[in-house]
């Protein structure tokens, strides 16, 4: 298992970001002086809101569930109490839209071995949303490394072997990552050899993750019809840009417990596989409020602060805990936006300031894709998007500013505002590794600024980066570094203050084109 990249984060930085962070001006200019209203950003408020939003009572705020609705209503109540004006539909804070959900139909799908039905999700588990009708004999191929065995037209049964691709260091448990990556790589390899279907028998590690595979696969996949693109459209005549998160399995690959190995060793067992999918819509919501600007001309331009209120909900237990609270991801930025809103209400800027909490980010940036395509104000009037994702953990003196260096940087002017703001607030050492296109996590492309940046809006992402508790039940309020979260909040707020009061709006760098 590859070690988590923490040690190099402070030592290595891009020249632009690192130099500004390590050498803040000794006498800040008047334009970078924090306004008096920054005192409204208080650690005690951040902590109180964090325990409310990421506590067990919110049940992990899973998109498409009543738990997300409960969290969204809570955010709207905070907006009202703070004094933000509603910018949603019909005079409310809510912008509603639908997620399109595709999943395997448990009622219409079946697997039979020799005429005997297996219990779907218990005895045998599909690992992708591939609809299929397969009736064929089995052939046992061991660990599948003997490629001379002819599997064409048969249902190949193999024992699971580890993937040769290094595991990602984050998301869910080690056992789940191990199982998923091995299933995908080995299943694809066998399908390419002509198998009609594949049954993979768990090894001792993947067997621990069996329930996790079931819980996540049952949910299916999600999209938003009519939303902005998350990935770059292909150029004319070019092949589509690969989506690394897309499951490329084209025939059914099924997963069984390790204890079933002896039952599947015998060749020639006839198995009938019928997998049906179903699609339906489920509601999600963006919560949007505004502080109106004071300048008669500039008040029709907007600085957009961005977070997402959803997380992973109630899933499979880890160490006896099944609530995936999502304190750092992304209650940290959500409470930071509420604190920043208090400051802007106390002292409005020349431009107006939008606060957008995007729904269903964890489903594939769905809320931001919807709002970018259906903005409550014209995109041409949004001068900057300041998005945060996970801003409350790791080394107290380092942070990342994604979109600060090419090829992700789309506004040098906005980056400079962020660096100026950092010099008089958090004074973080800026880690540039996570902003590089070569970083294995592809972190820049995994949060809500991306749809806006792709549509030509100056955009940045503030983060303190991933950690081993990411997307596990261990991401709890008690693990948040609240003094650091306070400084991160001040940094985001101050960047927004500079953008909202600048004589000239930050421009898009000439020739910028965001590619995956």
C-alpha angles and dihedrals in degrees: 000000000000114000119249112261103243106119098060095046097087097036099052123055139151113261097244097048099034096049092051092048097046095044109040115177113272091218110033115217121247092257092058096048109117113245120245090250091071086083086075087073102089130176091220091059092048091051094047093049092044094056090047096048100037099033122116091260090072090055094217097303096252114196115250094025135097087253091066089047091051091051091046092052089049091053091049090051090053091049091052092048092049092051103249115154115238117253101176130095124314094000094308134114092245130099106187127205138154132251116216107223124198119189143150113274108238091195098050100037126083143168122202129185113200089341094308115120120232122212108253113232091013109052095020133008131202111225100203140027094258113142111217149166110201129162113172144125122267128245121194111221102175111222091346096240091115097084093180091080109102108232098165112139093358135104103251117213115201139168112243117256127188119269116251090221112094113256120250109251096229146043122072123342127328090246092053093048090047093050096044095048093046092048092051098045097041095040092051092048093053094044089053087058089063104264115158089217139345133226114196119198113214122243121218094278098044090046089067088057096048095105090046092054089050095049094049097040092051088060093060124195133310139212139168116233111220095018128129118270119269093198130045115268113241119260117252109290094005127119115258115271107258116249105218091204094055115105106235097191107127100184129042117285114187130193129214136181121270089245089067095064096101092049092057100042093087114093123225100037108149113231125188114204121188115173121177128183130211131201130201141152126255125185127249131167147212118218113215134182135163143209107209118232123243100222113090092218102033097043090085089064121079141209108207120212111199137200138141125237100199131087138167103295125204111342139148114329123257113195088347096307119111100173110098096202101186097210096158091026096080118318085085094069093035093060089042089058091051090051091048090049090056089055094048092047089052092049116013121207129229092259123051119258123219121202111201123184105192121213125223098014088149089058092061109298089295099156095049091044088054096046093045087056094039105029120180087227125028113278089232088065094053105093097182142004115212107190126180129195122177104350104161111072147059129042109005094225103045134071140159131243108197117201090036098113137037135306089026097039111101100166122036089184093057091047090054090052089053092049091048089050092050091053091062100034126027097005089204124175101244114233110210100182095088092052094058120103088227094061108115094226095058085215097170092065097050104076143062101271091071100080090050094047090049089055093052103263115138104252141177135180122215116203145154088208136235128317137184092271092059112128094000132104087257092077093099135150092252089065095055118110096225097187089054092045088053091054092046089051091051090050094052092044093049092049089053091047091055092047092046093052103036116122089227124037115240110266134218114258112252113265096010113162121167113220129177 
